[in-house]
Amino acid sequence: MPNTYSQIYIHIVFTVKGRQNLIDEIRREELQKYISGIVRERGQKMLAIFCMPDHTHLLVGLKPDIAISDLVRDVKAGSSNFINKNKWMRGQFNWQTGFGAFSYSKSQIHDVVHYILNQKNHHRKKTFKEEYLELLKKFEIEYDESYLFEWIE
């Protein structure tokens, strides 16, 4: 898009179907690289990624030529196919339907990158449900409890 300039930073969160712990530490980095490649192929900039065993956080510098939902769809479909093709587990791997997307300003990027890259430490103190509900509250997002992710209590 000529003469179009933007600076859009989006923190994306999505989870493994059934909230199962299916992303093991041995393959986490390989999956992160694969997802980063999908984001790059779509012309977007990966600023941070961390895959927990049951959910994933991305921070993306988004250009205005792609919808967030299209990017997330491509990331989830591509990474699911990658995991299944390489037979990382018995049965079929899938991501849950839906995702969270939260926007940040340039001045907040350092803190968000730090937050994403420190997910292991963060989740020693807080469950994914607590984390996600806090994000929804912080961004004043109205939601219907019945449409949130499946939670493992």
C-alpha positions in Angstrom: 0.0 0.0 0.0 1.8 3.2 -1.2 1.8 6.1 1.2 0.4 4.0 4.1 2.4 4.1 7.3 1.5 2.5 10.5 2.8 1.3 13.9 0.5 -1.4 15.3 1.6 -3.8 18.0 -0.7 -6.7 18.8 -0.3 -9.3 21.6 -2.0 -12.5 20.5 -2.9 -15.4 22.8 -4.4 -18.7 21.8 -4.5 -22.2 23.4 -4.3 -25.9 22.7 -7.6 -27.6 22.1 -8.9 -29.0 25.4 -6.2 -27.0 27.1 -4.0 -30.1 27.2 -0.3 -29.8 27.9 0.8 -30.9 24.4 3.7 -28.6 23.5 6.7 -30.1 25.2 9.9 -28.3 26.1 12.0 -30.3 23.7 10.0 -29.0 20.7 9.0 -25.6 22.0 11.8 -23.7 20.2 11.2 -25.5 16.9 7.5 -24.6 17.0 8.3 -21.0 17.9 10.6 -20.8 14.9 8.0 -22.3 12.6 5.3 -19.9 13.8 7.7 -17.0 13.4 8.3 -18.1 9.8 4.6 -18.1 9.1 4.3 -14.5 10.5 7.3 -13.4 8.4 5.9 -15.1 5.3 2.7 -13.0 5.8 4.8 -9.9 5.8 4.5 -9.2 9.5 7.1 -8.7 12.2 7.5 -11.2 15.1 8.7 -9.2 18.1 8.3 -12.0 20.8 6.9 -15.5 21.0 6.6 -18.1 23.8 4.8 -21.4 23.6 3.7 -22.8 26.9 2.6 -26.4 27.1 -1.0 -25.4 26.7 -1.1 -21.9 25.2 1.0 -19.5 23.1 1.8 -15.8 23.3 2.9 -13.7 20.3 3.7 -10.0 20.0 3.5 -9.0 16.3 4.2 -5.7 14.6 1.2 -5.7 12.3 0.9 -4.0 9.0 -2.6 -2.7 7.9 -2.7 -5.0 4.9 -3.8 -8.1 6.9 -6.6 -8.7 9.4 -5.5 -10.0 12.8 -8.0 -12.9 12.4 -6.5 -13.9 9.0 -3.0 -13.9 10.5 -4.1 -16.0 13.5 -6.0 -18.4 11.3 -2.8 -18.9 9.1 -0.6 -19.3 12.2 -2.9 -21.9 13.8 -3.6 -23.9 10.7 0.1 -23.9 9.6 1.5 -24.8 13.0 -1.2 -27.5 13.5 -0.3 -29.0 10.1 3.4 -28.9 11.0 2.9 -30.6 14.3 0.6 -33.3 12.8 2.9 -33.9 9.7 5.9 -34.4 12.0 3.8 -36.7 14.3 4.8 -35.0 17.5 2.0 -36.8 19.3 -0.5 -39.5 19.0 -3.8 -38.4 17.6 -4.6 -35.1 16.0 -3.2 -31.8 17.4 -5.5 -28.7 17.1 -5.6 -25.2 18.6 -8.8 -24.2 20.3 -11.2 -21.9 18.4 -10.7 -18.2 19.1 -7.9 -16.0 20.4 -7.2 -12.9 22.4 -5.7 -9.8 20.7 -4.5 -6.8 22.7 -2.9 -3.7 21.3 0.0 -1.8 22.8 1.9 1.4 22.2 5.5 1.6 21.2 6.5 2.8 24.7 5.0 -0.5 26.1 6.8 -2.9 23.8 9.8 -3.6 26.0 7.6 -4.6 28.9 5.3 -6.8 26.7 8.3 -8.6 25.2 9.7 -9.2 28.7 6.3 -10.5 29.9 6.0 -12.9 27.0 9.5 -14.2 27.2 9.1 -14.8 31.0 6.0 -16.9 30.7 7.5 -19.9 32.6 8.2 -17.7 35.7 4.9 -15.9 35.3 2.9 -19.2 35.4 4.6 -20.4 38.6 2.4 -17.8 40.3 -0.7 -17.5 38.1 -2.8 -19.9 36.1 -3.5 -19.2 32.4 -7.2 -18.5 33.3 -6.1 -15.9 35.8 -3.7 -14.4 33.3 -6.3 -14.3 30.5 -9.1 -12.9 32.6 -6.7 -10.2 33.9 -5.9 -9.2 30.3 -9.6 -9.0 29.4 -10.2 -6.8 32.5 -7.2 -4.6 31.9 -8.3 -3.9 28.4 -12.0 -3.5 29.5 -13.1 -6.2 27.1 -16.7 -7.3 27.7 -17.0 -11.1 27.3 -19.5 -13.9 27.8 -18.0 -16.6 30.1 -19.6 -19.3 28.0 -17.5 -18.3 25.0 -14.1 -18.2 26.7 -11.5 -20.9 26.3 -12.0 -24.3 27.9 -10.3 -24.1 31.3 -8.5 -26.7 33.2 -8.9 -26.1 36.9 
